[in-house]
Amino acid sequence: MKLWNRDGTLYKTFSGHDDRVKTLAFSPDGKRLASASLDGTVNVWNVDLDLDIEGLRNYSCIWIGDYLKNNSKLNDRDKKLCD
C-alpha cells in the first residue's frame, strides 16, 4: 500500500497485507491510518501527516462519486456519504 503526498510524491510504502486493500480510514487527527484487506486483516499505521482531512475527503469523493450514486447494492445512507 502506498501513500502519496498532495504534490504527487511518494510519502511512504506500507507492507503487511497478503491481498488487496479494500478499505482505508484516517483517524480524525490524521496521525493513524487503518487498512482492511481481503486477506481478513486490519492494520493500523502511524503516519503523522499534516493532513487537511476535509480536502482529502472532498478529493476522495470526486473519485468515488459515480460509484456511490450508481451502485444498486449500496444502501441509501452509503449513497449519500459524499453529499
PyMOL Python script that loads the backbone (N, CA, C, O; Angstrom):
from pymol import cmd

cmd.read_pdbstr("""\
ATOM      1  N   MET A   1       0.856  -1.152   0.000  1.00  0.00           N
ATOM      2  CA  MET A   1       0.000   0.000   0.000  1.00  0.00           C
ATOM      3  C   MET A   1       0.910   1.226   0.000  1.00  0.00           C
ATOM      4  O   MET A   1       1.881   1.296   0.755  1.00  0.00           O
ATOM      5  N   LYS A   2       0.582   2.186  -0.856  1.00  0.00           N
ATOM      6  CA  LYS A   2       1.400   3.394  -0.966  1.00  0.00           C
ATOM      7  C   LYS A   2       0.566   4.612  -0.609  1.00  0.00           C
ATOM      8  O   LYS A   2      -0.609   4.703  -0.964  1.00  0.00           O
ATOM      9  N   LEU A   3       1.182   5.535   0.089  1.00  0.00           N
ATOM     10  CA  LEU A   3       0.547   6.794   0.458  1.00  0.00           C
ATOM     11  C   LEU A   3       1.345   7.911  -0.200  1.00  0.00           C
ATOM     12  O   LEU A   3       2.566   7.994  -0.064  1.00  0.00           O
ATOM     13  N   TRP A   4       0.615   8.776  -0.926  1.00  0.00           N
ATOM     14  CA  TRP A   4       1.247   9.832  -1.708  1.00  0.00           C
ATOM     15  C   TRP A   4       0.966  11.193  -1.094  1.00  0.00           C
ATOM     16  O   TRP A   4      -0.093  11.407  -0.504  1.00  0.00           O
ATOM     17  N   ASN A   5       1.913  12.112  -1.233  1.00  0.00           N
ATOM     18  CA  ASN A   5       1.705  13.500  -0.847  1.00  0.00           C
ATOM     19  C   ASN A   5       0.812  14.174  -1.875  1.00  0.00           C
ATOM     20  O   ASN A   5       0.625  13.667  -2.981  1.00  0.00           O
ATOM     21  N   ARG A   6       0.266  15.317  -1.501  1.00  0.00           N
ATOM     22  CA  ARG A   6      -0.596  16.054  -2.428  1.00  0.00           C
ATOM     23  C   ARG A   6       0.133  16.498  -3.690  1.00  0.00           C
ATOM     24  O   ARG A   6      -0.489  16.686  -4.735  1.00  0.00           O
ATOM     25  N   ASP A   7       1.445  16.665  -3.596  1.00  0.00           N
ATOM     26  CA  ASP A   7       2.198  17.099  -4.776  1.00  0.00           C
ATOM     27  C   ASP A   7       2.564  15.938  -5.696  1.00  0.00           C
ATOM     28  O   ASP A   7       3.247  16.136  -6.700  1.00  0.00           O
ATOM     29  N   GLY A   8       2.113  14.721  -5.358  1.00  0.00           N
ATOM     30  CA  GLY A   8       2.335  13.562  -6.212  1.00  0.00           C
ATOM     31  C   GLY A   8       3.571  12.753  -5.888  1.00  0.00           C
ATOM     32  O   GLY A   8       3.858  11.768  -6.567  1.00  0.00           O
ATOM     33  N   THR A   9       4.317  13.152  -4.853  1.00  0.00           N
ATOM     34  CA  THR A   9       5.492  12.378  -4.462  1.00  0.00           C
ATOM     35  C   THR A   9       5.096  11.301  -3.459  1.00  0.00           C
ATOM     36  O   THR A   9       4.177  11.479  -2.660  1.00  0.00           O
ATOM     37  N   LEU A  10       5.800  10.198  -3.517  1.00  0.00           N
ATOM     38  CA  LEU A  10       5.538   9.089  -2.609  1.00  0.00           C
ATOM     39  C   LEU A  10       5.951   9.470  -1.195  1.00  0.00           C
ATOM     40  O   LEU A  10       7.090   9.874  -0.961  1.00  0.00           O
ATOM     41  N   TYR A  11       5.017   9.341  -0.249  1.00  0.00           N
ATOM     42  CA  TYR A  11       5.314   9.635   1.154  1.00  0.00           C
ATOM     43  C   TYR A  11       5.845   8.393   1.851  1.00  0.00           C
ATOM     44  O   TYR A  11       6.881   8.443   2.515  1.00  0.00           O
ATOM     45  N   LYS A  12       5.130   7.268   1.699  1.00  0.00           N
ATOM     46  CA  LYS A  12       5.504   6.079   2.447  1.00  0.00           C
ATOM     47  C   LYS A  12       4.873   4.852   1.803  1.00  0.00           C
ATOM     48  O   LYS A  12       3.780   4.923   1.242  1.00  0.00           O
ATOM     49  N   THR A  13       5.579   3.721   1.892  1.00  0.00           N
ATOM     50  CA  THR A  13       5.041   2.432   1.469  1.00  0.00           C
ATOM     51  C   THR A  13       4.819   1.587   2.714  1.00  0.00           C
ATOM     52  O   THR A  13       5.711   1.447   3.550  1.00  0.00           O
ATOM     53  N   PHE A  14       3.625   1.029   2.828  1.00  0.00           N
ATOM     54  CA  PHE A  14       3.261   0.188   3.966  1.00  0.00           C
ATOM     55  C   PHE A  14       3.158  -1.256   3.488  1.00  0.00           C
ATOM     56  O   PHE A  14       2.526  -1.529   2.468  1.00  0.00           O
ATOM     57  N   SER A  15       3.769  -2.171   4.214  1.00  0.00           N
ATOM     58  CA  SER A  15       3.684  -3.598   3.893  1.00  0.00           C
ATOM     59  C   SER A  15       3.025  -4.317   5.052  1.00  0.00           C
ATOM     60  O   SER A  15       3.191  -3.926   6.207  1.00  0.00           O
ATOM     61  N   GLY A  16       2.272  -5.370   4.746  1.00  0.00           N
ATOM     62  CA  GLY A  16       1.667  -6.132   5.826  1.00  0.00           C
ATOM     63  C   GLY A  16       0.435  -6.909   5.428  1.00  0.00           C
ATOM     64  O   GLY A  16       0.018  -7.811   6.155  1.00  0.00           O
ATOM     65  N   HIS A  17      -0.160  -6.586   4.292  1.00  0.00           N
ATOM     66  CA  HIS A  17      -1.324  -7.328   3.827  1.00  0.00           C
ATOM     67  C   HIS A  17      -0.887  -8.333   2.764  1.00  0.00           C
ATOM     68  O   HIS A  17       0.049  -8.088   2.003  1.00  0.00           O
ATOM     69  N   ASP A  18      -1.585  -9.471   2.726  1.00  0.00           N
ATOM     70  CA  ASP A  18      -1.287 -10.505   1.736  1.00  0.00           C
ATOM     71  C   ASP A  18      -2.255 -10.494   0.560  1.00  0.00           C
ATOM     72  O   ASP A  18      -2.146 -11.332  -0.335  1.00  0.00           O
ATOM     73  N   ASP A  19      -3.196  -9.560   0.551  1.00  0.00           N
ATOM     74  CA  ASP A  19      -4.161  -9.446  -0.539  1.00  0.00           C
ATOM     75  C   ASP A  19      -4.482  -7.962  -0.723  1.00  0.00           C
ATOM     76  O   ASP A  19      -3.899  -7.112  -0.052  1.00  0.00           O
ATOM     77  N   ARG A  20      -5.395  -7.657  -1.617  1.00  0.00           N
ATOM     78  CA  ARG A  20      -5.745  -6.265  -1.906  1.00  0.00           C
ATOM     79  C   ARG A  20      -6.379  -5.578  -0.699  1.00  0.00           C
ATOM     80  O   ARG A  20      -7.092  -6.202   0.086  1.00  0.00           O
ATOM     81  N   VAL A  21      -6.109  -4.302  -0.570  1.00  0.00           N
ATOM     82  CA  VAL A  21      -6.729  -3.477   0.463  1.00  0.00           C
ATOM     83  C   VAL A  21      -8.070  -3.006  -0.072  1.00  0.00           C
ATOM     84  O   VAL A  21      -8.162  -2.498  -1.189  1.00  0.00           O
ATOM     85  N   LYS A  22      -9.123  -3.183   0.747  1.00  0.00           N
ATOM     86  CA  LYS A  22     -10.453  -2.790   0.276  1.00  0.00           C
ATOM     87  C   LYS A  22     -11.008  -1.567   0.986  1.00  0.00           C
ATOM     88  O   LYS A  22     -11.934  -0.936   0.477  1.00  0.00           O
ATOM     89  N   THR A  23     -10.468  -1.212   2.154  1.00  0.00           N
ATOM     90  CA  THR A  23     -10.982  -0.076   2.905  1.00  0.00           C
ATOM     91  C   THR A  23      -9.839   0.640   3.614  1.00  0.00           C
ATOM     92  O   THR A  23      -8.929   0.010   4.152  1.00  0.00           O
ATOM     93  N   LEU A  24      -9.906   1.972   3.603  1.00  0.00           N
ATOM     94  CA  LEU A  24      -8.950   2.807   4.331  1.00  0.00           C
ATOM     95  C   LEU A  24      -9.715   3.843   5.132  1.00  0.00           C
ATOM     96  O   LEU A  24     -10.767   4.315   4.700  1.00  0.00           O
ATOM     97  N   ALA A  25      -9.186   4.202   6.309  1.00  0.00           N
ATOM     98  CA  ALA A  25      -9.801   5.263   7.109  1.00  0.00           C
ATOM     99  C   ALA A  25      -8.719   5.950   7.931  1.00  0.00           C
ATOM    100  O   ALA A  25      -7.930   5.296   8.612  1.00  0.00           O
ATOM    101  N   PHE A  26      -8.694   7.278   7.857  1.00  0.00           N
ATOM    102  CA  PHE A  26      -7.784   8.061   8.685  1.00  0.00           C
ATOM    103  C   PHE A  26      -8.439   8.370  10.016  1.00  0.00           C
ATOM    104  O   PHE A  26      -9.656   8.539  10.091  1.00  0.00           O
ATOM    105  N   SER A  27      -7.636   8.444  11.067  1.00  0.00           N
ATOM    106  CA  SER A  27      -8.139   8.919  12.351  1.00  0.00           C
ATOM    107  C   SER A  27      -8.438  10.410  12.208  1.00  0.00           C
ATOM    108  O   SER A  27      -7.870  11.067  11.336  1.00  0.00           O
ATOM    109  N   PRO A  28      -9.323  10.955  13.050  1.00  0.00           N
ATOM    110  CA  PRO A  28      -9.671  12.379  12.932  1.00  0.00           C
ATOM    111  C   PRO A  28      -8.464  13.316  13.019  1.00  0.00           C
ATOM    112  O   PRO A  28      -8.476  14.389  12.417  1.00  0.00           O
ATOM    113  N   ASP A  29      -7.432  12.926  13.755  1.00  0.00           N
ATOM    114  CA  ASP A  29      -6.255  13.790  13.881  1.00  0.00           C
ATOM    115  C   ASP A  29      -5.242  13.591  12.752  1.00  0.00           C
ATOM    116  O   ASP A  29      -4.232  14.294  12.699  1.00  0.00           O
ATOM    117  N   GLY A  30      -5.504  12.631  11.841  1.00  0.00           N
ATOM    118  CA  GLY A  30      -4.620  12.404  10.707  1.00  0.00           C
ATOM    119  C   GLY A  30      -3.328  11.693  11.033  1.00  0.00           C
ATOM    120  O   GLY A  30      -2.438  11.617  10.186  1.00  0.00           O
ATOM    121  N   LYS A  31      -3.200  11.166  12.247  1.00  0.00           N
ATOM    122  CA  LYS A  31      -1.947  10.532  12.654  1.00  0.00           C
ATOM    123  C   LYS A  31      -1.934   9.020  12.460  1.00  0.00           C
ATOM    124  O   LYS A  31      -0.874   8.396  12.511  1.00  0.00           O
ATOM    125  N   ARG A  32      -3.107   8.430  12.239  1.00  0.00           N
ATOM    126  CA  ARG A  32      -3.186   6.984  12.040  1.00  0.00           C
ATOM    127  C   ARG A  32      -4.046   6.678  10.818  1.00  0.00           C
ATOM    128  O   ARG A  32      -4.979   7.409  10.485  1.00  0.00           O
ATOM    129  N   LEU A  33      -3.700   5.580  10.166  1.00  0.00           N
ATOM    130  CA  LEU A  33      -4.438   5.112   9.004  1.00  0.00           C
ATOM    131  C   LEU A  33      -4.753   3.639   9.219  1.00  0.00           C
ATOM    132  O   LEU A  33      -3.848   2.833   9.436  1.00  0.00           O
ATOM    133  N   ALA A  34      -6.027   3.287   9.161  1.00  0.00           N
ATOM    134  CA  ALA A  34      -6.440   1.887   9.285  1.00  0.00           C
ATOM    135  C   ALA A  34      -6.715   1.351   7.890  1.00  0.00           C
ATOM    136  O   ALA A  34      -7.335   2.021   7.064  1.00  0.00           O
ATOM    137  N   SER A  35      -6.245   0.134   7.637  1.00  0.00           N
ATOM    138  CA  SER A  35      -6.486  -0.506   6.344  1.00  0.00           C
ATOM    139  C   SER A  35      -7.043  -1.901   6.580  1.00  0.00           C
ATOM    140  O   SER A  35      -6.567  -2.635   7.446  1.00  0.00           O
ATOM    141  N   ALA A  36      -8.061  -2.259   5.797  1.00  0.00           N
ATOM    142  CA  ALA A  36      -8.661  -3.594   5.866  1.00  0.00           C
ATOM    143  C   ALA A  36      -8.440  -4.263   4.519  1.00  0.00           C
ATOM    144  O   ALA A  36      -8.659  -3.662   3.467  1.00  0.00           O
ATOM    145  N   SER A  37      -8.005  -5.513   4.567  1.00  0.00           N
ATOM    146  CA  SER A  37      -7.638  -6.227   3.357  1.00  0.00           C
ATOM    147  C   SER A  37      -8.559  -7.414   3.108  1.00  0.00           C
ATOM    148  O   SER A  37      -9.230  -7.900   4.019  1.00  0.00           O
ATOM    149  N   LEU A  38      -8.579  -7.869   1.865  1.00  0.00           N
ATOM    150  CA  LEU A  38      -9.323  -9.071   1.509  1.00  0.00           C
ATOM    151  C   LEU A  38      -8.723 -10.319   2.154  1.00  0.00           C
ATOM    152  O   LEU A  38      -9.349 -11.378   2.143  1.00  0.00           O
ATOM    153  N   ASP A  39      -7.514 -10.207   2.718  1.00  0.00           N
ATOM    154  CA  ASP A  39      -6.933 -11.348   3.426  1.00  0.00           C
ATOM    155  C   ASP A  39      -7.501 -11.503   4.837  1.00  0.00           C
ATOM    156  O   ASP A  39      -7.096 -12.403   5.573  1.00  0.00           O
ATOM    157  N   GLY A  40      -8.444 -10.623   5.219  1.00  0.00           N
ATOM    158  CA  GLY A  40      -9.108 -10.713   6.518  1.00  0.00           C
ATOM    159  C   GLY A  40      -8.396  -9.980   7.636  1.00  0.00           C
ATOM    160  O   GLY A  40      -8.782 -10.111   8.798  1.00  0.00           O
ATOM    161  N   THR A  41      -7.365  -9.211   7.314  1.00  0.00           N
ATOM    162  CA  THR A  41      -6.625  -8.494   8.350  1.00  0.00           C
ATOM    163  C   THR A  41      -6.943  -7.005   8.320  1.00  0.00           C
ATOM    164  O   THR A  41      -7.322  -6.446   7.291  1.00  0.00           O
ATOM    165  N   VAL A  42      -6.775  -6.380   9.485  1.00  0.00           N
ATOM    166  CA  VAL A  42      -6.876  -4.929   9.623  1.00  0.00           C
ATOM    167  C   VAL A  42      -5.572  -4.459  10.249  1.00  0.00           C
ATOM    168  O   VAL A  42      -5.136  -4.994  11.269  1.00  0.00           O
ATOM    169  N   ASN A  43      -4.958  -3.469   9.641  1.00  0.00           N
ATOM    170  CA  ASN A  43      -3.727  -2.895  10.177  1.00  0.00           C
ATOM    171  C   ASN A  43      -3.960  -1.427  10.500  1.00  0.00           C
ATOM    172  O   ASN A  43      -4.709  -0.741   9.805  1.00  0.00           O
ATOM    173  N   VAL A  44      -3.315  -0.951  11.554  1.00  0.00           N
ATOM    174  CA  VAL A  44      -3.351   0.464  11.909  1.00  0.00           C
ATOM    175  C   VAL A  44      -1.922   0.975  11.813  1.00  0.00           C
ATOM    176  O   VAL A  44      -1.009   0.449  12.450  1.00  0.00           O
ATOM    177  N   TRP A  45      -1.752   2.006  11.008  1.00  0.00           N
ATOM    178  CA  TRP A  45      -0.434   2.549  10.719  1.00  0.00           C
ATOM    179  C   TRP A  45      -0.300   3.938  11.335  1.00  0.00           C
ATOM    180  O   TRP A  45      -1.255   4.715  11.339  1.00  0.00           O
ATOM    181  N   ASN A  46       0.883   4.250  11.854  1.00  0.00           N
ATOM    182  CA  ASN A  46       1.190   5.608  12.295  1.00  0.00           C
ATOM    183  C   ASN A  46       1.731   6.362  11.092  1.00  0.00           C
ATOM    184  O   ASN A  46       2.734   5.959  10.501  1.00  0.00           O
ATOM    185  N   VAL A  47       1.072   7.451  10.728  1.00  0.00           N
ATOM    186  CA  VAL A  47       1.513   8.204   9.557  1.00  0.00           C
ATOM    187  C   VAL A  47       1.975   9.607   9.903  1.00  0.00           C
ATOM    188  O   VAL A  47       2.840  10.153   9.218  1.00  0.00           O
ATOM    189  N   ASP A  48       1.422  10.202  10.946  1.00  0.00           N
ATOM    190  CA  ASP A  48       1.846  11.522  11.419  1.00  0.00           C
ATOM    191  C   ASP A  48       2.007  12.533  10.285  1.00  0.00           C
ATOM    192  O   ASP A  48       3.079  13.106  10.090  1.00  0.00           O
ATOM    193  N   LEU A  49       0.929  12.736   9.550  1.00  0.00           N
ATOM    194  CA  LEU A  49       0.933  13.691   8.446  1.00  0.00           C
ATOM    195  C   LEU A  49       0.238  14.977   8.850  1.00  0.00           C
ATOM    196  O   LEU A  49      -0.601  14.989   9.751  1.00  0.00           O
ATOM    197  N   ASP A  50       0.584  16.031   8.193  1.00  0.00           N
ATOM    198  CA  ASP A  50      -0.157  17.278   8.327  1.00  0.00           C
ATOM    199  C   ASP A  50      -1.228  17.264   7.241  1.00  0.00           C
ATOM    200  O   ASP A  50      -1.040  17.826   6.162  1.00  0.00           O
ATOM    201  N   LEU A  51      -2.354  16.616   7.540  1.00  0.00           N
ATOM    202  CA  LEU A  51      -3.398  16.414   6.540  1.00  0.00           C
ATOM    203  C   LEU A  51      -4.519  17.423   6.681  1.00  0.00           C
ATOM    204  O   LEU A  51      -4.910  17.801   7.785  1.00  0.00           O
ATOM    205  N   ASP A  52      -5.010  17.834   5.571  1.00  0.00           N
ATOM    206  CA  ASP A  52      -6.252  18.587   5.509  1.00  0.00           C
ATOM    207  C   ASP A  52      -7.339  17.541   5.272  1.00  0.00           C
ATOM    208  O   ASP A  52      -7.635  17.199   4.127  1.00  0.00           O
ATOM    209  N   ILE A  53      -7.936  17.032   6.358  1.00  0.00           N
ATOM    210  CA  ILE A  53      -8.881  15.924   6.264  1.00  0.00           C
ATOM    211  C   ILE A  53     -10.069  16.288   5.383  1.00  0.00           C
ATOM    212  O   ILE A  53     -10.526  15.455   4.600  1.00  0.00           O
ATOM    213  N   GLU A  54     -10.568  17.486   5.489  1.00  0.00           N
ATOM    214  CA  GLU A  54     -11.714  17.881   4.660  1.00  0.00           C
ATOM    215  C   GLU A  54     -11.334  17.887   3.179  1.00  0.00           C
ATOM    216  O   GLU A  54     -12.115  17.445   2.336  1.00  0.00           O
ATOM    217  N   GLY A  55     -10.154  18.379   2.866  1.00  0.00           N
ATOM    218  CA  GLY A  55      -9.693  18.367   1.483  1.00  0.00           C
ATOM    219  C   GLY A  55      -9.506  16.955   0.961  1.00  0.00           C
ATOM    220  O   GLY A  55      -9.838  16.659  -0.187  1.00  0.00           O
ATOM    221  N   LEU A  56      -8.968  16.082   1.811  1.00  0.00           N
ATOM    222  CA  LEU A  56      -8.794  14.685   1.433  1.00  0.00           C
ATOM    223  C   LEU A  56     -10.143  14.023   1.196  1.00  0.00           C
ATOM    224  O   LEU A  56     -10.300  13.250   0.251  1.00  0.00           O
ATOM    225  N   ARG A  57     -11.114  14.321   2.045  1.00  0.00           N
ATOM    226  CA  ARG A  57     -12.462  13.770   1.885  1.00  0.00           C
ATOM    227  C   ARG A  57     -13.067  14.235   0.568  1.00  0.00           C
ATOM    228  O   ARG A  57     -13.632  13.433  -0.175  1.00  0.00           O
ATOM    229  N   ASN A  58     -12.952  15.517   0.278  1.00  0.00           N
ATOM    230  CA  ASN A  58     -13.509  16.049  -0.963  1.00  0.00           C
ATOM    231  C   ASN A  58     -12.856  15.420  -2.187  1.00  0.00           C
ATOM    232  O   ASN A  58     -13.541  15.069  -3.148  1.00  0.00           O
ATOM    233  N   TYR A  59     -11.558  15.278  -2.154  1.00  0.00           N
ATOM    234  CA  TYR A  59     -10.840  14.656  -3.269  1.00  0.00           C
ATOM    235  C   TYR A  59     -11.273  13.205  -3.442  1.00  0.00           C
ATOM    236  O   TYR A  59     -11.476  12.744  -4.566  1.00  0.00           O
ATOM    237  N   SER A  60     -11.415  12.488  -2.331  1.00  0.00           N
ATOM    238  CA  SER A  60     -11.852  11.088  -2.384  1.00  0.00           C
ATOM    239  C   SER A  60     -13.251  10.977  -2.961  1.00  0.00           C
ATOM    240  O   SER A  60     -13.536  10.054  -3.724  1.00  0.00           O
ATOM    241  N   CYS A  61     -14.118  11.900  -2.609  1.00  0.00           N
ATOM    242  CA  CYS A  61     -15.497  11.858  -3.103  1.00  0.00           C
ATOM    243  C   CYS A  61     -15.571  12.109  -4.603  1.00  0.00           C
ATOM    244  O   CYS A  61     -16.484  11.618  -5.267  1.00  0.00           O
ATOM    245  N   ILE A  62     -14.631  12.860  -5.139  1.00  0.00           N
ATOM    246  CA  ILE A  62     -14.580  13.035  -6.588  1.00  0.00           C
ATOM    247  C   ILE A  62     -14.326  11.689  -7.256  1.00  0.00           C
ATOM    248  O   ILE A  62     -14.931  11.369  -8.280  1.00  0.00           O
ATOM    249  N   TRP A  63     -13.429  10.907  -6.669  1.00  0.00           N
ATOM    250  CA  TRP A  63     -13.076   9.604  -7.234  1.00  0.00           C
ATOM    251  C   TRP A  63     -14.209   8.593  -7.132  1.00  0.00           C
ATOM    252  O   TRP A  63     -14.412   7.807  -8.057  1.00  0.00           O
ATOM    253  N   ILE A  64     -14.951   8.597  -6.030  1.00  0.00           N
ATOM    254  CA  ILE A  64     -15.954   7.543  -5.821  1.00  0.00           C
ATOM    255  C   ILE A  64     -17.386   8.018  -6.010  1.00  0.00           C
ATOM    256  O   ILE A  64     -18.321   7.250  -5.781  1.00  0.00           O
ATOM    257  N   GLY A  65     -17.578   9.258  -6.419  1.00  0.00           N
ATOM    258  CA  GLY A  65     -18.919   9.822  -6.535  1.00  0.00           C
ATOM    259  C   GLY A  65     -19.857   9.012  -7.410  1.00  0.00           C
ATOM    260  O   GLY A  65     -20.976   8.708  -6.995  1.00  0.00           O
ATOM    261  N   ASP A  66     -19.422   8.654  -8.621  1.00  0.00           N
ATOM    262  CA  ASP A  66     -20.282   7.876  -9.513  1.00  0.00           C
ATOM    263  C   ASP A  66     -20.590   6.503  -8.934  1.00  0.00           C
ATOM    264  O   ASP A  66     -21.713   6.012  -9.052  1.00  0.00           O
ATOM    265  N   TYR A  67     -19.596   5.885  -8.309  1.00  0.00           N
ATOM    266  CA  TYR A  67     -19.807   4.578  -7.679  1.00  0.00           C
ATOM    267  C   TYR A  67     -20.889   4.661  -6.609  1.00  0.00           C
ATOM    268  O   TYR A  67     -21.774   3.808  -6.551  1.00  0.00           O
ATOM    269  N   LEU A  68     -20.821   5.679  -5.768  1.00  0.00           N
ATOM    270  CA  LEU A  68     -21.805   5.812  -4.695  1.00  0.00           C
ATOM    271  C   LEU A  68     -23.209   6.048  -5.243  1.00  0.00           C
ATOM    272  O   LEU A  68     -24.180   5.507  -4.713  1.00  0.00           O
ATOM    273  N   LYS A  69     -23.321   6.835  -6.278  1.00  0.00           N
ATOM    274  CA  LYS A  69     -24.642   7.165  -6.814  1.00  0.00           C
ATOM    275  C   LYS A  69     -25.255   6.042  -7.634  1.00  0.00           C
ATOM    276  O   LYS A  69     -26.479   5.918  -7.686  1.00  0.00           O
ATOM    277  N   ASN A  70     -24.434   5.222  -8.272  1.00  0.00           N
ATOM    278  CA  ASN A  70     -24.947   4.251  -9.234  1.00  0.00           C
ATOM    279  C   ASN A  70     -24.895   2.797  -8.789  1.00  0.00           C
ATOM    280  O   ASN A  70     -25.421   1.933  -9.490  1.00  0.00           O
ATOM    281  N   ASN A  71     -24.290   2.500  -7.667  1.00  0.00           N
ATOM    282  CA  ASN A  71     -24.198   1.116  -7.209  1.00  0.00           C
ATOM    283  C   ASN A  71     -25.507   0.718  -6.532  1.00  0.00           C
ATOM    284  O   ASN A  71     -25.821   1.204  -5.445  1.00  0.00           O
ATOM    285  N   SER A  72     -26.256  -0.151  -7.162  1.00  0.00           N
ATOM    286  CA  SER A  72     -27.564  -0.563  -6.639  1.00  0.00           C
ATOM    287  C   SER A  72     -27.457  -1.407  -5.374  1.00  0.00           C
ATOM    288  O   SER A  72     -28.461  -1.621  -4.694  1.00  0.00           O
ATOM    289  N   LYS A  73     -26.266  -1.890  -5.049  1.00  0.00           N
ATOM    290  CA  LYS A  73     -26.090  -2.725  -3.856  1.00  0.00           C
ATOM    291  C   LYS A  73     -25.859  -1.906  -2.587  1.00  0.00           C
ATOM    292  O   LYS A  73     -25.877  -2.460  -1.488  1.00  0.00           O
ATOM    293  N   LEU A  74     -25.644  -0.608  -2.722  1.00  0.00           N
ATOM    294  CA  LEU A  74     -25.420   0.247  -1.555  1.00  0.00           C
ATOM    295  C   LEU A  74     -26.748   0.696  -0.965  1.00  0.00           C
ATOM    296  O   LEU A  74     -27.727   0.896  -1.684  1.00  0.00           O
ATOM    297  N   ASN A  75     -26.767   0.853   0.357  1.00  0.00           N
ATOM    298  CA  ASN A  75     -27.981   1.389   0.981  1.00  0.00           C
ATOM    299  C   ASN A  75     -28.010   2.912   0.793  1.00  0.00           C
ATOM    300  O   ASN A  75     -27.005   3.520   0.427  1.00  0.00           O
ATOM    301  N   ASP A  76     -29.166   3.512   1.047  1.00  0.00           N
ATOM    302  CA  ASP A  76     -29.340   4.950   0.807  1.00  0.00           C
ATOM    303  C   ASP A  76     -28.374   5.796   1.625  1.00  0.00           C
ATOM    304  O   ASP A  76     -27.896   6.826   1.148  1.00  0.00           O
ATOM    305  N   ARG A  77     -28.083   5.374   2.845  1.00  0.00           N
ATOM    306  CA  ARG A  77     -27.158   6.130   3.702  1.00  0.00           C
ATOM    307  C   ARG A  77     -25.765   6.179   3.078  1.00  0.00           C
ATOM    308  O   ARG A  77     -25.140   7.239   3.033  1.00  0.00           O
ATOM    309  N   ASP A  78     -25.278   5.032   2.596  1.00  0.00           N
ATOM    310  CA  ASP A  78     -23.955   4.988   1.987  1.00  0.00           C
ATOM    311  C   ASP A  78     -23.901   5.779   0.683  1.00  0.00           C
ATOM    312  O   ASP A  78     -22.882   6.393   0.368  1.00  0.00           O
ATOM    313  N   LYS A  79     -24.991   5.765  -0.070  1.00  0.00           N
ATOM    314  CA  LYS A  79     -25.025   6.511  -1.328  1.00  0.00           C
ATOM    315  C   LYS A  79     -24.865   8.012  -1.100  1.00  0.00           C
ATOM    316  O   LYS A  79     -24.416   8.726  -1.997  1.00  0.00           O
ATOM    317  N   LYS A  80     -25.226   8.499   0.083  1.00  0.00           N
ATOM    318  CA  LYS A  80     -25.163   9.931   0.393  1.00  0.00           C
ATOM    319  C   LYS A  80     -23.915  10.310   1.188  1.00  0.00           C
ATOM    320  O   LYS A  80     -23.829  11.412   1.730  1.00  0.00           O
ATOM    321  N   LEU A  81     -22.956   9.401   1.255  1.00  0.00           N
ATOM    322  CA  LEU A  81     -21.738   9.615   2.031  1.00  0.00           C
ATOM    323  C   LEU A  81     -21.030  10.921   1.670  1.00  0.00           C
ATOM    324  O   LEU A  81     -20.491  11.594   2.548  1.00  0.00           O
ATOM    325  N   CYS A  82     -21.029  11.274   0.416  1.00  0.00           N
ATOM    326  CA  CYS A  82     -20.301  12.465  -0.033  1.00  0.00           C
ATOM    327  C   CYS A  82     -21.195  13.674  -0.260  1.00  0.00           C
ATOM    328  O   CYS A  82     -20.720  14.699  -0.750  1.00  0.00           O
ATOM    329  N   ASP A  83     -22.456  13.585   0.077  1.00  0.00           N
ATOM    330  CA  ASP A  83     -23.375  14.718  -0.112  1.00  0.00           C
ATOM    331  C   ASP A  83     -23.125  15.806   0.913  1.00  0.00           C
ATOM    332  O   ASP A  83     -23.806  16.831   0.903  1.00  0.00           O
TER     333      ASP A  83
END
""", "prot")
cmd.dss("prot")
cmd.show_as("cartoon", "prot")
cmd.util.cbc("prot")
cmd.orient("prot")
